[in-house]
Amino acid sequence: SAVISQKPSRDICQRGTSLTIQCQVDSQVTMMFWYRQQPGQSLTLIATANQGSEATYESGFVIDKFPISRPNLTFSTLTVSNMSPEDSSIYLCSGGTGAAGELFFGEGSRLTVL
Amino acid sequence: DAKTTQPPSMDCAEGRAANLPCNHSTISGNEYVYWYRQIHSQGPQYIIHGLKNNETNEMASLIITEDRKSSTLILPHATLRDTAVYYCIVRVASTSYDKVIFGPGTSLSVIP
């Protein structure tokens, strides 16, 4: 199994600022993903983090707002840019090896924007 | 869009079996059925997955119908700690395509 660690676990930010969330996996994974979970809602996929290339974004999410990096097989970052109160959510990182393997999740980063 | 439908909520008495249904009528031949759960304020936890055969592990059993259009997750002896949102997901699992889309899930309440 893989253990996924996220930093920060929670933060309170001011409107208009940006926050970068880090995701570290303790073993190499083929795929890494970023999700958002708004209060009382299910998880919504933001993007697939591709190693060494631009992330693949889902409909409704754009690179200018949620830039993602993945420099190697075990690390990724998600930046929430120019934040507004609507960005208050839990952001979750996940990783998996495909081929019918499990998808592992971090504990999430709880972001509150004032 | 999610490819599964689940009841929004269920109750189960503590100690009894919890049977959580899932419909996935448009499932493709190379898609697996996965179950995850999310206990309040935690990240989703993997439970079990299967392709077409029934599966069992230390947490649960997965029963998939012969036509693969529906499945049931069984928690054999539900405890209060099993209270969570349970997500049924269909997923193409390969090294090149591994996207996981979550639906709204079933909120299971285990009652003393």
Interface residues (C-beta under 8 A of the other chain):
Chain A: I4 T30 M31 F33 Y35 S42 L43 T44 L45 T48 L92 S94 G96 T97 G98 A99 A100 G101 E102 L103 F104 F105 G106 E107 G108
Chain B: Y32 Y34 Y36 Q42 G43 P44 Q45 Y46 H49 L51 V85 Y87 R91 A93 S94 T95 S96 Y97 D98 K99 V100 I101 F102 G103 P104 G105
